[in-house]
C-alpha cells in the first residue's frame, strides 16, 4: 500500500472560512479582521498618522505675525504732521517777529524825528524871540532913553527929574542924570496930570518915583515921536 500524500495532487484546496465565534466571552477572538479590506484595515493607522501630524502641527513653532506696522506708520505720519505744524508755526512767528521789529524800528525812528522836530521848533522859537528882542532893542537904541513905549523928543530942555509929578516934589536922578536936555529922546511909561495943578501941566513917568515935566498947552517943551 503506497503512502502517498493526498495533498500532492494538484487540486485546488477549498479553505473554509473561519467561523465567527458566537460566544461573547472575553477570550473570544474577533475574526472579522480577516474580512476587512485594506482601506478598512489601515484606516486607524491613517487616522493615527493624521492625529500625530495634527499634534505635530500644534507643536510646530509658528512665525509671529508682524504686529503694529499700521500703528507705526500712523505714528510716523502724525509726527511728520506735527513737525510740519511746528515748522509752519515757527515760520509764522518769525514773520510776525520781523514785522514787529520793522514796525518798532519805524515807530522809534518816527519818535526820534518828532523829538528832533520839537527841538528844532523850540530852537527856532527861541531864535525868533531873540531876534524880536534885538529888533526891539534896535528900535530903542535910536538915542531914546527909557523903557516905555511912548517916545518924546526934548525941544526945550532943562526939566529936572522929580520923585512926584509936581514942581514941589523932591529932586532925583535917572541913569546918572539930573535933568533932560534938548535933542534927547525919552521912552516914557505913561503921561499923568500934575499932582497939584491937574491937567494944566503934564508929566512923563520914566520909572517909579522918576518924573519930568512935559509942559503945558501954552508952553510945550517936547514933541511926541510916533
C-alpha positions as CSV (number, residue, x, y, z in Angstrom):
1,X,0.0,0.0,0.0
2,X,1.6,3.2,-1.0
3,X,1.7,6.0,1.4
4,X,1.1,8.9,-1.0
5,X,0.4,12.2,0.3
6,X,-3.1,13.0,-0.7
7,X,-2.1,16.7,-1.0
8,X,0.3,16.0,-3.7
9,X,-2.5,16.1,-6.2
10,X,-2.6,19.3,-7.8
11,X,-6.1,20.0,-6.8
12,X,-7.4,23.2,-5.6
13,X,-7.9,23.2,-1.9
14,X,-11.0,24.6,-0.5
15,X,-10.0,26.5,2.5
16,X,-13.1,27.1,4.7
17,X,-13.8,30.5,6.1
18,X,-13.2,31.0,9.7
19,X,-16.2,30.6,11.6
20,X,-17.0,33.5,13.8
21,X,-17.2,32.8,17.4
22,X,-20.7,33.0,18.6
23,X,-19.8,33.4,22.1
24,X,-19.3,36.7,23.8
25,X,-16.5,35.7,26.2
26,X,-13.5,37.9,26.7
27,X,-11.3,35.2,25.3
28,X,-13.1,35.1,22.0
29,X,-11.0,36.3,19.1
30,X,-12.5,38.9,16.8
31,X,-12.3,37.1,13.4
32,X,-13.8,40.0,11.5
33,X,-10.4,41.5,11.0
34,X,-9.7,38.8,8.4
35,X,-12.6,40.0,6.4
36,X,-11.6,43.7,6.3
37,X,-10.4,45.4,3.2
38,X,-7.1,47.2,3.0
39,X,-8.8,50.6,3.4
40,X,-10.7,49.4,6.5
41,X,-7.6,47.6,7.8
42,X,-5.3,50.7,7.6
43,X,-7.9,53.3,8.4
44,X,-7.0,53.5,12.0
45,X,-3.3,53.8,11.1
46,X,-4.2,56.7,8.8
47,X,-6.2,58.4,11.5
48,X,-3.4,57.9,13.9
49,X,-1.0,59.4,11.5
50,X,-3.2,62.3,10.8
51,X,-3.7,62.8,14.5
52,X,0.0,62.7,15.0
53,X,0.6,65.2,12.2
54,X,-2.1,67.5,13.7
55,X,-0.3,67.2,17.1
56,X,3.0,67.9,15.4
57,X,1.5,71.0,13.8
58,X,0.3,72.2,17.2
59,X,3.9,71.9,18.5
60,X,5.5,73.4,15.4
61,X,6.7,76.9,16.2
62,X,4.7,79.4,14.3
63,X,6.1,82.6,12.9
64,X,5.0,85.6,14.8
65,X,2.9,87.9,12.7
66,X,4.3,91.4,12.4
67,X,2.0,93.4,14.6
68,X,1.8,97.2,14.9
69,X,3.1,98.0,11.5
70,X,0.0,100.1,10.8
71,X,0.3,101.8,14.1
72,X,3.9,102.7,13.5
73,X,3.0,104.1,10.1
74,X,0.2,106.2,11.6
75,X,2.6,107.4,14.4
76,X,5.2,108.4,11.8
77,X,2.5,110.3,9.8
78,X,1.3,112.1,12.9
79,X,4.9,113.0,13.8
80,X,5.5,114.4,10.3
81,X,2.3,116.4,10.5
82,X,3.3,117.8,13.9
83,X,6.7,118.7,12.6
84,X,5.1,120.4,9.6
85,X,2.8,122.3,12.0
86,X,5.7,123.3,14.2
87,X,7.6,124.4,11.1
88,X,4.6,126.5,10.0
89,X,4.2,128.0,13.4
90,X,7.9,128.8,13.6
91,X,7.8,130.4,10.2
92,X,4.7,132.4,11.1
93,X,6.3,133.5,14.4
94,X,9.4,134.6,12.5
95,X,7.4,136.7,10.1
96,X,5.5,138.2,13.0
97,X,8.7,139.0,14.8
98,X,10.2,140.6,11.6
99,X,7.0,142.6,11.2
100,X,7.2,143.7,14.8
101,X,10.8,144.7,14.6
102,X,10.1,146.6,11.4
103,X,7.2,148.4,12.9
104,X,9.0,149.1,16.2
105,X,12.0,150.5,14.3
106,X,9.7,152.7,12.2
107,X,8.0,153.9,15.4
108,X,11.3,154.6,17.2
109,X,12.5,156.5,14.1
110,X,9.3,158.5,13.9
111,X,9.6,159.3,17.6
112,X,13.2,160.3,17.2
113,X,12.1,162.5,14.2
114,X,9.3,164.0,16.3
115,X,11.7,164.8,19.2
116,X,14.1,166.3,16.7
117,X,11.4,168.4,15.1
118,X,10.2,169.6,18.6
119,X,13.8,170.5,19.4
120,X,14.2,172.4,16.1
121,X,10.9,174.2,16.7
122,X,12.0,175.2,20.2
123,X,15.3,176.4,18.9
124,X,13.6,178.4,16.1
125,X,11.1,179.8,18.6
126,X,14.0,180.9,20.8
127,X,15.8,182.4,17.8
128,X,12.7,184.3,16.8
129,X,12.2,185.6,20.3
130,X,15.8,186.6,20.4
131,X,15.5,188.3,17.1
132,X,12.4,190.1,18.2
133,X,14.2,191.3,21.3
134,X,17.1,192.5,19.3
135,X,14.8,194.3,16.9
136,X,13.1,196.0,19.9
137,X,16.4,196.9,21.3
138,X,17.5,198.3,17.9
139,X,14.3,200.3,17.8
140,X,15.0,201.6,21.2
141,X,18.7,202.3,20.5
142,X,17.9,205.2,18.3
143,X,19.0,207.5,21.0
144,X,15.9,207.0,23.1
145,X,16.2,206.7,26.9
146,X,13.8,204.7,29.0
147,X,11.8,201.5,28.9
148,X,8.4,202.8,27.8
149,X,6.5,202.8,24.5
150,X,5.7,206.5,24.3
151,X,8.6,208.4,22.8
152,X,9.2,212.2,23.3
153,X,11.9,214.3,21.9
154,X,13.0,217.2,24.1
155,X,12.7,220.6,22.2
156,X,13.4,222.9,25.1
157,X,15.4,221.1,27.8
158,X,16.2,221.8,31.3
159,X,13.4,220.0,33.1
160,X,14.6,218.4,36.4
161,X,13.8,214.8,37.5
162,X,11.5,214.6,40.5
163,X,10.0,211.8,42.6
164,X,6.4,213.0,42.1
165,X,4.7,214.8,39.2
166,X,4.8,218.2,40.8
167,X,7.2,221.1,40.9
168,X,7.3,221.0,44.7
169,X,8.5,217.3,44.8
170,X,11.9,216.2,45.8
171,X,14.6,216.1,43.1
172,X,16.1,212.8,41.9
173,X,18.3,211.4,39.1
174,X,17.8,208.9,36.2
175,X,20.7,206.9,34.6
176,X,23.0,209.3,36.4
177,X,21.5,212.4,35.0
178,X,19.5,215.1,37.0
179,X,17.6,216.6,34.1
180,X,16.6,216.2,30.4
181,X,18.4,218.1,27.7
182,X,17.3,219.5,24.3
183,X,17.5,216.9,21.5
184,X,17.3,213.9,23.8
185,X,14.6,211.3,23.3
186,X,12.9,209.5,26.2
187,X,10.7,206.5,26.2
188,X,8.1,207.1,28.9
189,X,5.8,204.7,30.6
190,X,2.8,207.0,30.9
191,X,1.8,210.6,30.9
192,X,0.0,211.9,34.0
193,X,-1.5,215.2,35.2
194,X,0.2,217.5,37.6
195,X,-0.4,216.4,41.2
196,X,-1.3,219.9,42.3
197,X,-2.4,221.7,39.2
198,X,-4.3,218.9,37.4
199,X,-4.3,218.9,33.7
200,X,-2.7,222.3,33.5
201,X,0.7,220.6,33.3
202,X,1.6,217.1,32.1
203,X,4.3,214.9,33.5
204,X,6.1,211.9,31.9
205,X,6.8,208.9,34.1
206,X,10.1,207.2,33.3
207,X,10.1,204.8,36.3
208,X,8.8,204.5,39.7
209,X,9.5,207.9,41.5
210,X,11.0,209.4,38.4
211,X,9.1,212.1,36.5
212,X,9.9,215.1,34.4
213,X,7.5,217.9,33.2
214,X,6.3,218.0,29.6
215,X,4.9,221.5,29.9
216,X,1.5,222.9,29.3
217,X,-0.7,223.7,26.3
218,X,0.9,227.2,26.2
219,X,4.4,226.1,27.0
220,X,5.2,222.9,25.1
221,X,8.8,221.8,25.7
222,X,8.6,218.4,23.9
223,X,7.2,216.8,20.8
224,X,5.9,213.2,20.5
225,X,7.6,210.8,18.2
226,X,5.2,208.1,16.9
